[in-house]
Amino acid sequence: MTNLLTKIKNTIKADLNEALERKENQNPIALLNQYLQECEQETEKVKKLVDRHSQLKDEFERELAEAAELAEKRKYQAGIASKAGETELYQFASEEQQYYSERAERLRVSLKHIYGQLEELERKYEEMKRKLKDMHIRRMELMGRENVTRANQQINKVLDSTSYSEKPYSRFQEIEGYLSRLENQVNKDFHISSIDSRVAQLENEMRMSENKGLTKTAE
């Protein structure tokens, strides 16, 4: 059963890797945007941890200030009770002073660790922000290079491809052929029209000449 689950897990993992690789090949910029979005989310999580640790530091500082203040207050009260001969009050104040002094010392140690942890978290957070900014800049650079590459590919495709380079030339030939055919047809129609007009004119002149001849004969 364990071997079967392991095999299924490995199969799913391989399928996911194959899908990611296929997606990367199809649209690398889109996949990069997805990675950047995930990095931004992780950076935001670290920021929340830094803020929470900073709040924890403030709480420790307040607790330490309160414990130190109470320890000093009980010390003063124990001194007054001792001078007044109040044994029970002196005993109570002394015990309270010792308790708050020990508490203040424990808080100082914890606060020291909190300072170190907060400093480390802030350092890592700043490092993540810098890396994220660098990745955004690199993405813009990649997008610029990709745009130039695609533009050059399209230009080369238009200029160098046989299918593209022959189309404008064949179109010119087609238009020139059409103009030649149209010109020939117009010229032909013009000549036919001229011939018809000239013949009609000659026929008219011949009839007029015949009519004049008939008129003279009749006289």
Protein Blocks (a to p, Z undefined) as FASTA:
>chain_A
ZZmmmmmmmmmmmmmmmmmmmmmmmmmmlmmmmmmmmmmmmmmmmmmmmmmmmmmmmmmm
mmmmmmmmmmmmmmmmmmmmmmnopaklmmmmmmmmmmmmmmmmmmmmmmmmmmmmmmmm
mmmmmmmmmmmmmmmmmmmmmmmmmmmmmmmmmmmmmmmpmklmmmmmmmmmmmmmmmmm
mmmmmmmmmmmmmmmmmmmmmmmmmmmmmmmmmmmmmZZ
